[in-house]
């Protein structure tokens, strides 16, 4: 069995953003907080150690996800692909379509509860059992159309 039969998919929830109740206007334009950006930048030092070199970064078009993706892209010297299918309230099928449209290892930067629902859809892990907090990264291995959760990392993991 060759390496081409296996790929890694990383699901990333955007970093801490301005609170919805404090934000006026288009929710998609809600930005990261200064703290969220700083925390995620620090977390990328860990994340890059687990990411394969040949990885594509794909993001929701919303500001908070896109900024999170750009922070990661900066560190990895990669481009960010924007996918409308990763917008808030996306269905698991939307995420799966994005996964099928890209070959090789990918990072999907999106929103909750969409990420938990998609993770449940492909791995059968209940969304109630997964705390997909802001900035969290789930590492999934895909082999012959089967998906396995291989790792789950949170920014506060570094504080311990």
KAKA-V323048 format. One record per residue. N is the residue number from 0. RES is the residue in three letters. BURIAL is b if it has 9 or more other C-alpha atoms within 8 Angstrom, else e. D_CENTER is the distance of its C-alpha to the mean C-alpha in Angstrom with 2 decimals. Layout:
# KAKA-V323048
<<N,RES,BURIAL,D_CENTER> <N,RES,BURIAL,D_CENTER>>
This chain:
# KAKA-V323048
<<0,UNK,e,27.93> <1,UNK,e,26.23> <2,UNK,e,22.88> <3,UNK,e,22.15> <4,UNK,e,22.12> <5,UNK,b,19.03> <6,UNK,b,15.56> <7,UNK,b,12.30> <8,UNK,b,8.97> <9,UNK,b,5.94> <10,UNK,b,3.29> <11,UNK,b,1.84> <12,UNK,b,4.66> <13,UNK,b,6.84> <14,UNK,b,9.75> <15,UNK,b,13.13> <16,UNK,b,14.65> <17,UNK,b,18.25> <18,UNK,e,19.40> <19,UNK,e,19.76> <20,UNK,e,23.43> <21,UNK,e,24.19> <22,UNK,b,22.79> <23,UNK,e,25.20> <24,UNK,e,24.47> <25,UNK,e,21.62> <26,UNK,e,18.61> <27,UNK,e,16.36> <28,UNK,b,18.01> <29,UNK,b,17.27> <30,UNK,b,16.31> <31,UNK,b,14.83> <32,UNK,b,17.65> <33,UNK,e,19.31> <34,UNK,e,18.57> <35,UNK,b,14.82> <36,UNK,b,14.81> <37,UNK,e,17.18> <38,UNK,b,15.42> <39,UNK,b,12.09> <40,UNK,b,14.41> <41,UNK,e,16.15> <42,UNK,b,13.20> <43,UNK,b,12.32> <44,UNK,e,15.79> <45,UNK,e,14.74> <46,UNK,e,11.37> <47,UNK,b,13.36> <48,UNK,e,15.80> <49,UNK,e,13.72> <50,UNK,e,12.20> <51,UNK,e,14.76> <52,UNK,e,16.62> <53,UNK,e,16.39> <54,UNK,b,12.76> <55,UNK,b,11.66> <56,UNK,b,8.91> <57,UNK,b,8.35> <58,UNK,b,7.72> <59,UNK,b,9.30> <60,UNK,b,12.74> <61,UNK,b,12.91> <62,UNK,b,13.88> <63,UNK,b,11.69> <64,UNK,b,8.34> <65,UNK,b,10.41> <66,UNK,b,11.88> <67,UNK,b,8.84> <68,UNK,b,8.11> <69,UNK,b,11.89> <70,UNK,b,12.26> <71,UNK,b,10.36> <72,UNK,b,12.37> <73,UNK,e,15.45> <74,UNK,b,15.45> <75,UNK,e,14.92> <76,UNK,e,17.29> <77,UNK,b,15.16> <78,UNK,e,14.97> <79,UNK,b,12.24> <80,UNK,e,12.69> <81,UNK,b,12.54> <82,UNK,b,12.47> <83,UNK,e,14.28> <84,UNK,b,13.22> <85,UNK,b,9.80> <86,UNK,b,12.05> <87,UNK,b,12.63> <88,UNK,e,14.59> <89,UNK,b,13.32> <90,UNK,b,14.81> <91,UNK,b,13.61> <92,UNK,e,15.90> <93,UNK,b,14.11> <94,UNK,b,10.87> <95,UNK,b,13.41> <96,UNK,e,15.24> <97,UNK,b,12.49> <98,UNK,b,12.14> <99,UNK,e,15.94> <100,UNK,e,16.31> <101,UNK,e,14.86> <102,UNK,e,16.62> <103,UNK,b,15.71> <104,UNK,b,12.67> <105,UNK,b,9.40> <106,UNK,b,5.85> <107,UNK,b,4.22> <108,UNK,b,3.26> <109,UNK,b,5.33> <110,UNK,b,7.95> <111,UNK,b,10.13> <112,UNK,e,12.09> <113,UNK,b,10.48> <114,UNK,b,7.64> <115,UNK,b,10.63> <116,UNK,b,12.93> <117,UNK,b,11.19> <118,UNK,b,10.90> <119,UNK,b,14.54> <120,UNK,b,15.57> <121,UNK,e,14.85> <122,UNK,b,15.76> <123,UNK,e,18.11> <124,UNK,b,16.79> <125,UNK,e,17.78> <126,UNK,b,15.33> <127,UNK,e,18.16> <128,UNK,e,17.80> <129,UNK,e,14.16> <130,UNK,e,13.63> <131,UNK,b,9.97> <132,UNK,e,11.11> <133,UNK,e,9.83> <134,UNK,b,8.02> <135,UNK,b,7.54> <136,UNK,b,6.04> <137,UNK,b,7.38> <138,UNK,b,9.35> <139,UNK,b,11.06> <140,UNK,b,14.25> <141,UNK,b,15.67> <142,UNK,b,19.45> <143,UNK,e,21.81> <144,UNK,e,19.58> <145,UNK,e,19.05> <146,UNK,b,15.79> <147,UNK,e,15.88> <148,UNK,b,13.63> <149,UNK,e,14.53> <150,UNK,e,12.90> <151,UNK,b,11.28> <152,UNK,e,11.15> <153,UNK,b,11.63> <154,UNK,b,12.92> <155,UNK,e,16.23> <156,UNK,e,16.58> <157,UNK,e,17.92> <158,UNK,e,20.51> <159,UNK,e,22.21>>
